[in-house]
Amino acid sequence: MKKSGVELLLGSVIIVIGLVLYFLLMQLYWAAIYPPPLGRQILDALPPLIWVVGGSLIADGLWRIVASKKTAHLRFTQSLVLGEVLTICSLIYGEEVNWPDFYHVNYGLPLSWITRTLSTIAGPVDVFKVNFSTLVIDIIFWFVIALLASWSFNKIKKR
């Protein structure tokens, strides 16, 4: 149980790190060099590789839990998977805010953890600002919601 739980948690964290790295790498501006430098190609391939490693850890953790066939492990796995799905769905939710001098998109639910600024009074820009503390709060919030949903589902199922 401990190995599988650690793998599920570590895989989730690695996927979120890959997502943050992806948004940070989108901010890098490369000079119009042809052919593109090797560094850019490596950095462009890095987030998908990180996502594959995180997904592999999650799949291995789930396999360990399903192979053990213990109901307590399966309930915990249900809540972890539901929490991960809710977190990823909330991370890609974008709210477009169009103020007269500040056009931006806020990502995250219930708290916005990343802001993509597209236009300011000075002109068009494309800047991402990441707030890691609200990202952690979002992840914890959705994990608690998933635990409560899994617990209540199991209580209803027992009746």
BALUM-116126 format. One record per residue: z, y, x of N, C-alpha, C, O in turn; residue number from 1. Coordinates in Angstrom, 3 decimals. Layout:
N
      npz      npy      npx     capz     capy     capx      cpz      cpy      cpx      opz      opy      opx   n
        Z        Y        X        Z        Y        X        Z        Y        X        Z        Y        X NUM
...
//
This chain:
159
      npz      npy      npx     capz     capy     capx      cpz      cpy      cpx      opz      opy      opx   n
    0.000   -1.198    0.831    0.000    0.000    0.000    0.000    1.258    0.873   -0.697    2.230    0.582   1
    0.791    1.221    1.943    0.886    2.419    2.767   -0.449    2.733    3.438   -0.875    3.887    3.473   2
   -1.111    1.694    3.975   -2.396    1.930    4.637   -3.435    2.461    3.655   -4.173    3.394    3.970   3
   -3.489    1.868    2.473   -4.503    2.283    1.503   -4.222    3.692    1.000   -5.155    4.477    0.828   4
   -2.958    4.030    0.759   -2.617    5.388    0.325   -2.952    6.424    1.374   -3.459    7.503    1.064   5
   -2.661    6.082    2.636   -2.982    7.006    3.732   -4.491    7.178    3.848   -4.975    8.287    4.077   6
   -5.237    6.086    3.691   -6.696    6.178    3.769   -7.257    7.033    2.632   -8.163    7.836    2.853   7
   -6.731    6.869    1.428   -7.204    7.676    0.298   -6.900    9.153    0.515   -7.755   10.006    0.281   8
   -5.697    9.453    0.959   -5.321   10.839    1.188   -6.117   11.441    2.332   -6.622   12.558    2.217   9
   -6.234   10.714    3.429   -6.973   11.209    4.584   -8.455   11.391    4.254   -9.069   12.368    4.683  10
   -9.026   10.466    3.503  -10.427   10.595    3.102  -10.654   11.824    2.242  -11.657   12.519    2.404  11
   -9.725   12.099    1.322   -9.835   13.296    0.476   -9.754   14.570    1.303  -10.529   15.505    1.098  12
   -8.813   14.601    2.236   -8.659   15.781    3.088   -9.896   15.981    3.947  -10.344   17.113    4.128  13
  -10.453   14.903    4.477  -11.650   15.016    5.322  -12.832   15.536    4.505  -13.610   16.346    5.008  14
  -12.981   15.095    3.273  -14.077   15.597    2.435  -13.918   17.084    2.159  -14.898   17.828    2.199  15
  -12.699   17.525    1.878  -12.461   18.957    1.644  -12.723   19.750    2.920  -13.282   20.845    2.856  16
  -12.330   19.216    4.081  -12.608   19.893    5.354  -14.114   20.017    5.563  -14.595   21.054    6.021  17
  -14.861   18.960    5.227  -16.321   19.027    5.334  -16.916   20.083    4.423  -17.875   20.757    4.798  18
  -16.352   20.237    3.215  -16.836   21.253    2.283  -16.570   22.657    2.819  -17.436   23.529    2.750  19
  -15.375   22.868    3.349  -15.034   24.177    3.921  -15.915   24.462    5.131  -16.403   25.580    5.292  20
  -16.123   23.461    5.982  -16.992   23.628    7.146  -18.417   23.953    6.723  -19.086   24.765    7.362  21
  -18.882   23.327    5.656  -20.221   23.608    5.141  -20.351   25.084    4.738  -21.333   25.744    5.078  22
  -19.343   25.591    4.006  -19.399   26.996    3.599  -19.290   27.939    4.801  -19.936   28.986    4.827  23
  -18.484   27.577    5.783  -18.367   28.425    6.973  -19.651   28.421    7.799  -20.039   29.448    8.355  24
  -20.307   27.266    7.878  -21.548   27.189    8.648  -22.690   27.924    7.961  -23.651   28.332    8.613  25
  -22.586   28.094    6.635  -23.618   28.855    5.938  -23.574   30.330    6.332  -24.551   31.051    6.128  26
  -22.456   30.787    6.891  -22.326   32.180    7.292  -23.009   32.467    8.626  -23.316   33.620    8.928  27
  -23.248   31.437    9.420  -23.856   31.655   10.726  -25.304   32.089   10.578  -26.075   31.480    9.837  28
  -25.653   33.115   11.270  -27.036   33.601   11.264  -27.702   33.207   12.575  -27.170   33.452   13.658  29
  -28.848   32.608   12.459  -29.592   32.185   13.625  -30.794   33.110   13.788  -31.432   33.501   12.810  30
  -31.080   33.443   15.003  -32.265   34.257   15.280  -33.507   33.449   14.930  -33.498   32.218   14.958  31
  -34.547   34.148   14.607  -35.788   33.478   14.219  -36.441   32.879   15.460  -37.415   33.420   15.983  32
  -35.904   31.780   15.917  -36.407   31.089   17.106  -37.160   29.856   16.640  -36.678   29.109   15.788  33
  -38.323   29.648   17.190  -39.054   28.442   16.864  -39.320   27.679   18.143  -39.859   28.280   19.072  34
  -39.003   26.467   18.264  -38.268   25.629   17.323  -36.786   26.006   17.299  -36.282   26.596   18.255  35
  -36.084   25.667   16.208  -34.670   26.021   16.125  -33.872   25.352   17.239  -34.218   24.256   17.681  36
  -32.816   26.002   17.690  -32.024   25.415   18.778  -31.329   24.124   18.335  -31.042   23.930   17.154  37
  -31.072   23.263   19.290  -30.444   21.974   19.001  -29.055   22.162   18.392  -28.625   21.356   17.566  38
  -28.357   23.217   18.793  -27.020   23.485   18.257  -27.034   23.656   16.753  -26.114   23.207   16.069  39
  -28.050   24.290   16.236  -28.139   24.483   14.789  -28.336   23.153   14.080  -27.713   22.898   13.049  40
  -29.187   22.317   14.620  -29.440   21.023   13.993  -28.181   20.165   13.990  -27.918   19.450   13.024  41
  -27.410   20.233   15.058  -26.160   19.469   15.121  -25.176   20.003   14.098  -24.541   19.223   13.388  42
  -25.036   21.329   14.008  -24.104   21.921   13.057  -24.534   21.683   11.614  -23.685   21.531   10.736  43
  -25.834   21.649   11.357  -26.308   21.366   10.003  -26.028   19.922    9.593  -25.833   19.641    8.411  44
  -26.008   19.003   10.565  -25.764   17.594   10.259  -24.270   17.259   10.206  -23.899   16.184    9.737  45
  -23.417   18.160   10.677  -21.992   17.862   10.765  -21.296   17.681    9.409  -20.591   16.686    9.242  46
  -21.454   18.591    8.426  -20.757   18.370    7.142  -21.126   17.068    6.436  -20.222   16.386    5.952  47
  -22.416   16.679    6.348  -22.696   15.381    5.714  -22.073   14.199    6.452  -21.646   13.234    5.818  48
  -22.015   14.261    7.776  -21.365   13.188    8.524  -19.871   13.127    8.211  -19.302   12.044    8.080  49
  -19.244   14.288    8.094  -17.825   14.341    7.746  -17.620   13.772    6.345  -16.653   13.047    6.111  50
  -18.513   14.089    5.413  -18.396   13.570    4.045  -18.532   12.051    4.020  -17.840   11.379    3.256  51
  -19.417   11.507    4.849  -19.597   10.056    4.899  -18.327    9.385    5.436  -17.909    8.348    4.920  52
  -17.716    9.972    6.467  -16.476    9.406    7.009  -15.376    9.448    5.954  -14.658    8.465    5.770  53
  -15.237   10.583    5.256  -14.222   10.688    4.201  -14.472    9.712    3.073  -13.538    9.075    2.586  54
  -15.721    9.585    2.650  -16.057    8.634    1.596  -15.804    7.196    2.016  -15.374    6.380    1.201  55
  -16.064    6.876    3.276  -15.800    5.525    3.772  -14.308    5.214    3.763  -13.897    4.111    3.404  56
  -13.499    6.200    4.161  -12.048    5.989    4.122  -11.557    5.790    2.691  -10.719    4.925    2.435  57
  -12.072    6.582    1.765  -11.670    6.436    0.367  -12.092    5.067   -0.172  -11.312    4.401   -0.852  58
  -13.316    4.650    0.129  -13.793    3.349   -0.344  -12.953    2.212    0.244  -12.629    1.258   -0.463  59
  -12.602    2.305    1.520  -11.783    1.269    2.138  -10.381    1.244    1.531   -9.822    0.172    1.302  60
   -9.814    2.420    1.271   -8.495    2.470    0.647   -8.508    1.876   -0.747   -7.588    1.149   -1.123  61
   -9.552    2.182   -1.523   -9.676    1.601   -2.860   -9.856    0.086   -2.789   -9.302   -0.647   -3.608  62
  -10.625   -0.377   -1.818  -10.840   -1.811   -1.676   -9.531   -2.524   -1.356   -9.268   -3.601   -1.892  63
   -8.713   -1.940   -0.494   -7.421   -2.548   -0.161   -6.529   -2.658   -1.396   -5.850   -3.667   -1.588  64
   -6.532   -1.624   -2.228   -5.671   -1.626   -3.411   -6.173   -2.630   -4.439   -5.382   -3.372   -5.022  65
   -7.480   -2.656   -4.664   -8.029   -3.605   -5.636   -7.833   -5.038   -5.145   -7.586   -5.935   -5.951  66
   -7.938   -5.263   -3.849   -7.765   -6.602   -3.303   -6.315   -7.075   -3.439   -6.063   -8.275   -3.553  67
   -5.367   -6.142   -3.428   -3.965   -6.542   -3.551   -3.600   -6.899   -4.998   -2.675   -7.679   -5.223  68
   -4.307   -6.344   -5.967   -4.138   -6.636   -7.399   -2.713   -6.429   -7.898   -2.253   -7.173   -8.765  69
   -2.025   -5.460   -7.384   -0.703   -5.129   -7.893   -0.848   -3.976   -8.866   -1.552   -3.008   -8.578  70
   -0.196   -4.063  -10.009   -0.384   -3.051  -11.054    0.117   -1.682  -10.625   -0.476   -0.668  -10.990  71
    1.197   -1.636   -9.856    1.701   -0.334   -9.400    0.686    0.330   -8.478    0.479    1.542   -8.543  72
    0.060   -0.460   -7.628   -0.957    0.083   -6.732   -2.164    0.582   -7.516   -2.726    1.635   -7.213  73
   -2.552   -0.184   -8.521   -3.707    0.213   -9.318   -3.432    1.504  -10.094   -4.321    2.347  -10.221  74
   -2.212    1.669  -10.616   -1.876    2.901  -11.321   -1.924    4.094  -10.378   -2.439    5.154  -10.735  75
   -1.394    3.924   -9.190   -1.426    5.002   -8.209   -2.863    5.324   -7.809   -3.218    6.489   -7.632  76
   -3.684    4.288   -7.669   -5.088    4.499   -7.332   -5.814    5.230   -8.450   -6.639    6.106   -8.188  77
   -5.515    4.875   -9.694   -6.128    5.578  -10.822   -5.822    7.062  -10.754   -6.712    7.892  -10.941  78
   -4.574    7.400  -10.488   -4.204    8.812  -10.453   -4.836    9.509   -9.260   -5.238   10.667   -9.370  79
   -4.934    8.820   -8.106   -5.578    9.439   -6.946   -7.059    9.697   -7.198   -7.570   10.773   -6.889  80
   -7.735    8.715   -7.755   -9.172    8.882   -8.023   -9.399    9.984   -9.047  -10.286   10.820   -8.876  81
   -8.602    9.990  -10.112   -8.730   11.042  -11.119   -8.429   12.408  -10.521   -9.108   13.388  -10.828  82
   -7.410   12.475   -9.665   -7.081   13.741   -8.996   -8.209   14.224   -8.097   -8.505   15.418   -8.051  83
   -8.842   13.289   -7.376   -9.960   13.662   -6.514  -11.143   14.170   -7.324  -11.764   15.169   -6.961  84
  -11.455   13.490   -8.414  -12.576   13.912   -9.260  -12.301   15.294   -9.861  -13.176   16.159   -9.861  85
  -11.089   15.497  -10.370  -10.736   16.804  -10.935  -10.774   17.895   -9.879  -11.237   19.003  -10.150  86
  -10.295   17.596   -8.680  -10.303   18.589   -7.601  -11.722   18.967   -7.217  -12.032   20.150   -7.078  87
  -12.583   17.983   -7.046  -13.967   18.282   -6.661  -14.674   19.065   -7.758  -15.429   19.994   -7.472  88
  -14.431   18.692   -9.022  -15.036   19.450  -10.126  -14.523   20.885  -10.153  -15.286   21.811  -10.428  89
  -13.248   21.074   -9.873  -12.709   22.431   -9.893  -13.178   23.236   -8.686  -13.282   24.460   -8.766  90
  -13.463   22.569   -7.570  -13.916   23.287   -6.380  -15.337   23.811   -6.530  -15.682   24.831   -5.933  91
  -16.159   23.139   -7.307  -17.538   23.593   -7.456  -17.718   24.522   -8.645  -18.818   25.031   -8.862  92
  -16.663   24.756   -9.421  -16.748   25.684  -10.545  -16.856   27.105  -10.003  -16.006   27.540   -9.226  93
  -17.880   27.819  -10.404  -18.077   29.187   -9.936  -18.047   30.183  -11.073  -18.669   29.972  -12.114  94
  -17.326   31.263  -10.871  -17.250   32.331  -11.859  -17.939   33.569  -11.282  -17.493   34.138  -10.285  95
  -19.018   33.966  -11.922  -19.797   35.098  -11.449  -19.160   36.399  -11.937  -18.936   36.584  -13.134  96
  -18.874   37.297  -10.992  -18.266   38.582  -11.319  -19.231   39.674  -10.875  -19.571   39.773   -9.695  97
  -19.667   40.486  -11.822  -20.671   41.509  -11.532  -20.076   42.893  -11.795  -20.249   43.469  -12.869  98
  -19.381   43.401  -10.800  -18.880   44.759  -10.879  -19.987   45.694  -10.402  -20.894   45.250   -9.698  99
  -19.941   46.969  -10.763  -21.037   47.874  -10.371  -21.285   47.946   -8.869  -22.436   48.074   -8.450 100
  -20.251   47.870   -8.054  -20.458   48.001   -6.615  -19.996   46.765   -5.835  -19.873   46.815   -4.611 101
  -19.745   45.669   -6.532  -19.216   44.483   -5.856  -19.599   43.242   -6.665  -18.879   42.847   -7.582 102
  -20.739   42.630   -6.320  -21.232   41.433   -7.001  -20.806   40.218   -6.180  -21.195   40.076   -5.021 103
  -19.990   39.328   -6.799  -19.492   38.174   -6.064  -19.287   36.988   -6.998  -19.282   37.126   -8.221 104
  -19.118   35.820   -6.388  -18.870   34.587   -7.125  -17.576   33.985   -6.589  -17.426   33.784   -5.384 105
  -16.634   33.697   -7.505  -15.372   33.064   -7.141  -15.452   31.580   -7.447  -15.839   31.197   -8.551 106
  -15.086   30.733   -6.476  -15.092   29.286   -6.655  -13.663   28.775   -6.692  -12.815   29.224   -5.921 107
  -13.396   27.833   -7.592  -12.085   27.218   -7.707  -11.508   27.418   -9.086  -11.798   28.403   -9.764 108
  -10.689   26.474   -9.490  -10.049   26.538  -10.791   -8.719   25.814  -10.672   -8.747   24.679  -10.196 109
   -7.610   26.313  -11.031   -7.284   27.544  -11.728   -7.255   28.774  -10.820   -7.365   29.899  -11.307 110
   -7.109   28.579   -9.519   -7.122   29.719   -8.596   -8.422   29.709   -7.804   -8.909   28.646   -7.419 111
   -8.980   30.879   -7.563  -10.206   30.926   -6.764   -9.816   30.848   -5.291   -8.999   31.627   -4.802 112
  -10.423   29.888   -4.600  -10.067   29.669   -3.199  -11.151   30.149   -2.243  -10.911   30.275   -1.042 113
  -12.348   30.418   -2.772  -13.414   30.957   -1.932  -14.180   32.004   -2.734  -14.464   31.817   -3.917 114
  -14.504   33.096   -2.074  -15.263   34.173   -2.705  -16.543   34.386   -1.908  -16.512   34.609   -0.698 115
  -17.650   34.314   -2.601  -18.948   34.577   -1.966  -19.409   35.955   -2.432  -19.741   36.151   -3.601 116
  -19.423   36.891   -1.512  -19.846   38.249   -1.814  -21.346   38.347   -1.597  -21.853   38.026   -0.522 117
  -22.050   38.794   -2.631  -23.505   38.867   -2.565  -24.025   40.291   -2.429  -25.089   40.516   -1.853 118
  -23.272   41.254   -2.962  -23.728   42.638   -2.895  -22.516   43.564   -2.941  -21.565   43.339   -3.690 119
  -22.577   44.609   -2.121  -21.534   45.636   -2.123  -22.207   46.992   -2.290  -23.427   47.079   -2.430 120
  -21.408   48.033   -2.273  -21.965   49.374   -2.403  -22.831   49.732   -1.200  -23.702   50.597   -1.296 121
  -22.595   49.072   -0.069  -23.376   49.324    1.133  -24.714   48.593    1.119  -25.588   48.908    1.927 122
  -24.896   47.619    0.218  -26.153   46.888    0.144  -25.904   45.393    0.034  -24.762   44.949   -0.078 123
  -26.992   44.615    0.067  -26.846   43.167   -0.083  -26.196   42.525    1.151  -26.510   42.870    2.290 124
  -25.296   41.597    0.893  -24.641   40.810    1.942  -24.525   39.377    1.433  -24.760   39.110    0.255 125
  -24.173   38.482    2.299  -23.905   37.097    1.907  -22.754   36.600    2.765  -22.962   36.006    3.823 126
  -21.523   36.854    2.290  -20.326   36.558    3.069  -19.400   35.671    2.249  -19.214   35.882    1.051 127
  -18.824   34.679    2.914  -17.840   33.806    2.288  -16.466   34.134    2.837  -16.295   34.299    4.045 128
  -15.476   34.229    1.940  -14.083   34.401    2.352  -13.284   33.249    1.774  -13.257   33.051    0.559 129
  -12.630   32.486    2.650  -11.894   31.296    2.246  -10.401   31.593    2.291   -9.893   32.139    3.270 130
   -9.703   31.223    1.212   -8.252   31.347    1.143   -7.677   29.929    1.078   -7.679   29.301    0.019 131
   -7.185   29.431    2.216   -6.742   28.044    2.309   -5.474   27.773    1.504   -5.277   26.656    1.026 132
   -4.619   28.768    1.347   -3.385   28.529    0.592   -3.686   28.243   -0.876   -3.056   27.366   -1.466 133
   -4.628   28.956   -1.478   -4.975   28.668   -2.875   -5.748   27.350   -2.983   -5.683   26.685   -4.017 134
   -6.472   26.965   -1.938   -7.143   25.664   -1.936   -6.107   24.542   -1.994   -6.262   23.590   -2.759 135
   -5.071   24.651   -1.200   -4.011   23.633   -1.199   -3.303   23.615   -2.556   -2.996   22.544   -3.080 136
   -3.045   24.787   -3.123   -2.400   24.859   -4.434   -3.284   24.207   -5.496   -2.780   23.493   -6.363 137
   -4.590   24.442   -5.440   -5.518   23.806   -6.386   -5.477   22.284   -6.265   -5.421   21.578   -7.272 138
   -5.505   21.783   -5.031   -5.490   20.335   -4.820   -4.195   19.731   -5.365   -4.225   18.701   -6.040 139
   -3.070   20.364   -5.077   -1.786   19.867   -5.573   -1.739   19.937   -7.096   -1.264   19.004   -7.743 140
   -2.225   21.028   -7.670   -2.229   21.188   -9.126   -2.985   20.061   -9.807   -2.472   19.454  -10.747 141
   -4.203   19.771   -9.345   -5.010   18.744   -9.987   -4.463   17.346   -9.725   -4.622   16.460  -10.564 142
   -3.823   17.130   -8.581   -3.210   15.836   -8.323   -2.027   15.605   -9.266   -1.846   14.497   -9.771 143
   -1.224   16.641   -9.504   -0.102   16.514  -10.440   -0.624   16.265  -11.857   -0.071   15.436  -12.581 144
   -1.675   16.969  -12.254   -2.282   16.734  -13.571   -2.762   15.291  -13.673   -2.569   14.655  -14.709 145
   -3.375   14.768  -12.634   -3.851   13.385  -12.644   -2.688   12.399  -12.722   -2.775   11.403  -13.439 146
   -1.601   12.661  -11.995   -0.434   11.789  -12.079    0.140   11.772  -13.488    0.487   10.714  -14.013 147
    0.239   12.957  -14.101    0.759   13.036  -15.468   -0.171   12.332  -16.456    0.299   11.660  -17.374 148
   -1.471   12.479  -16.278   -2.425   11.817  -17.170   -2.352   10.303  -17.013   -2.386    9.572  -18.003 149
   -2.254    9.836  -15.788   -2.153    8.405  -15.550   -0.851    7.844  -16.115   -0.848    6.771  -16.717 150
    0.245    8.557  -15.926    1.541    8.124  -16.452    1.527    8.068  -17.977    1.988    7.095  -18.574 151
    0.988    9.134  -18.612    0.962    9.150  -20.077    0.006    8.088  -20.633    0.288    7.494  -21.674 152
   -1.104    7.844  -19.964   -2.025    6.797  -20.401   -1.345    5.431  -20.338   -1.497    4.618  -21.250 153
   -0.602    5.181  -19.272    0.088    3.900  -19.152    1.207    3.762  -20.185    1.459    2.659  -20.670 154
    1.878    4.853  -20.528    2.913    4.801  -21.562    2.298    4.512  -22.925    2.843    3.718  -23.693 155
    1.173    5.144  -23.234    0.494    4.890  -24.509   -0.051    3.465  -24.560   -0.023    2.816  -25.606 156
   -0.538    2.997  -23.440   -1.103    1.652  -23.364   -0.036    0.586  -23.603   -0.338   -0.460  -24.178 157
    1.210    0.828  -23.172    2.291   -0.141  -23.340    2.751   -0.259  -24.784    3.314   -1.285  -25.165 158
    2.525    0.765  -25.591    2.956    0.747  -26.998    2.134   -0.155  -27.792    2.354   -0.293  -28.995 159
//
